[in-house]
Amino acid sequence: MNKDNALHYIKTNNIIGIKAGQQRPEFLEIWMVVVRNRVFARSWGLAERSWYIAFLENSAGEIQCGEAIYSIQAVIPDDINELTEEINQAYLTKYNTGHNIPYSQGITQEKHIARTMEFIIGDYYL
């Protein structure tokens, strides 16, 4: 399993498991999108005990793509302003059916845009 496998999984699956830091015992299921072969997610819940806040405190974590688990580093990219519209469009395109539509429209609003992170995929392990 390599980064290309993870990117394919994220592109073709709506829910991806994420674990921020080492304290969380289980994976949280969130939405992720791929833009320019880079992985992004936005925090829906704006709580102070969220995966986003945990990653601000410690950038190390994991994502789960099916049975595969990859280490990740969470960063706020320097080029986030340049990528915002592409990330918005990726959310609106990927999550464009049924009950997802209000959420995909919501996650493209400023309060969620402000909580965008990029996940840099590292090593694969089970």
KOLLOBA-608696 format. One record per residue (C-alpha): chain; y, z, x; residue in one letter. Coordinates in pm, 1 decimal. Each point is the difference from the previous one (the first is absolute). Last residue first. Layout:
N
A	Y	Z	X	A $
...
% end
This chain:
126
A	-211.6	974.4	-191.7	L $
A	211.3	-135.1	282.6	Y $
A	260.5	-268.4	56.2	Y $
A	276.7	45.1	252.1	D $
A	367.0	-61.9	-67.3	G $
A	187.4	-140.8	-295.6	I $
A	376.6	37.0	1.8	I $
A	102.8	126.2	-339.6	F $
A	354.1	-85.9	-107.6	E $
A	190.8	237.1	-218.2	M $
A	234.1	-43.0	-295.5	T $
A	165.1	304.2	-154.1	R $
A	353.2	-138.7	-43.3	A $
A	-152.3	-290.8	-192.7	I $
A	-126.7	261.8	-245.1	H $
A	346.8	135.5	-87.9	K $
A	141.0	-355.5	16.4	E $
A	-222.4	-158.1	-265.7	Q $
A	-289.2	-229.6	96.9	T $
A	-250.4	273.4	-85.1	I $
A	117.7	-8.8	-359.8	G $
A	-78.6	-367.4	-55.3	Q $
A	-346.7	52.4	144.1	S $
A	-36.5	309.5	-217.9	Y $
A	105.5	-175.1	-320.6	P $
A	-239.5	-288.4	79.9	I $
A	-308.0	203.5	93.7	N $
A	-98.8	71.3	-364.8	H $
A	-90.0	-361.5	-57.3	G $
A	17.3	-231.9	298.9	T $
A	242.7	-75.5	281.9	N $
A	-94.3	244.3	276.3	Y $
A	-41.9	-252.4	282.0	K $
A	296.8	-223.1	-81.0	T $
A	256.7	270.1	-82.5	L $
A	-110.8	210.1	298.1	Y $
A	15.1	-297.4	239.7	A $
A	339.6	-100.2	-141.8	Q $
A	144.2	344.0	73.7	N $
A	-148.2	-10.8	351.8	I $
A	157.2	-341.7	57.5	E $
A	335.4	127.9	-131.2	E $
A	-13.5	306.7	224.5	T $
A	-100.0	-177.4	321.7	L $
A	343.4	-50.6	161.0	E $
A	106.3	351.0	-97.6	N $
A	-322.8	142.6	147.9	I $
A	51.5	-164.4	340.6	D $
A	-9.9	324.2	199.2	D $
A	-323.8	96.2	-172.8	P $
A	-48.4	349.1	-141.2	I $
A	-325.4	92.0	163.7	V $
A	-345.8	121.0	-97.2	A $
A	-266.5	-20.0	269.5	Q $
A	-346.0	-88.6	-120.9	I $
A	-364.1	80.1	70.3	S $
A	-239.6	-219.8	-190.3	Y $
A	-278.0	93.2	-241.0	I $
A	-253.9	-252.0	-126.3	A $
A	-211.1	61.9	-310.4	E $
A	247.2	-175.3	-228.2	G $
A	324.4	-17.3	193.5	C $
A	91.2	360.5	71.7	Q $
A	325.9	68.9	178.6	I $
A	52.6	270.7	257.2	E $
A	278.3	214.7	139.6	G $
A	233.8	67.4	288.5	A $
A	378.5	-4.7	-54.1	S $
A	38.8	377.6	-17.4	N $
A	306.2	154.0	-171.8	E $
A	127.3	-325.3	-149.2	L $
A	-362.0	-79.1	-90.1	F $
A	-28.2	319.9	-204.8	A $
A	324.6	-88.8	-180.0	I $
A	-142.7	-337.2	-104.0	Y $
A	-340.7	142.6	-95.1	W $
A	182.7	228.9	-240.6	S $
A	86.9	367.3	-7.3	R $
A	378.7	-35.1	-40.5	E $
A	-55.1	-194.7	-319.7	A $
A	133.3	-352.9	-47.0	L $
A	-314.8	-126.5	-163.6	G $
A	-20.2	-375.4	31.8	W $
A	5.5	-10.5	379.5	S $
A	12.7	-350.2	132.1	R $
A	-261.6	-175.5	205.5	A $
A	3.3	-267.8	267.0	F $
A	-258.3	-179.7	214.3	V $
A	100.0	-278.8	240.3	R $
A	-147.7	-349.2	6.0	N $
A	344.6	-143.4	-83.5	R $
A	-3.7	209.2	-318.3	V $
A	-312.8	185.6	-113.0	V $
A	22.5	236.5	-295.3	V $
A	-123.7	351.3	-67.0	M $
A	-49.0	196.6	-322.3	W $
A	-134.7	352.9	22.6	I $
A	-325.5	196.0	-22.0	E $
A	5.9	337.3	175.8	L $
A	-280.9	57.3	248.3	F $
A	-157.9	339.3	41.7	E $
A	23.1	315.9	210.2	P $
A	372.5	-25.8	72.7	R $
A	108.0	206.0	299.2	Q $
A	-48.2	-261.2	275.5	Q $
A	304.0	-211.1	-67.4	G $
A	44.8	-231.3	-297.2	A $
A	-320.6	-131.5	-155.7	K $
A	7.8	-328.7	-183.8	I $
A	-244.8	-176.2	-229.4	G $
A	91.6	-346.5	-124.2	I $
A	26.8	-107.9	-363.8	I $
A	83.6	-354.5	-101.7	N $
A	-258.6	-182.5	209.0	N $
A	20.9	-357.3	132.8	T $
A	293.7	20.8	240.8	K $
A	-99.6	346.9	122.5	I $
A	-357.1	-113.3	66.7	Y $
A	116.6	-312.1	182.9	H $
A	237.5	204.8	215.2	L $
A	-278.5	246.4	82.6	A $
A	-240.4	-278.0	97.3	N $
A	271.9	-160.7	215.0	D $
A	58.1	334.6	174.3	K $
A	-360.2	12.6	115.1	N $
A	-340.4	92.5	-130.5	M $
% end
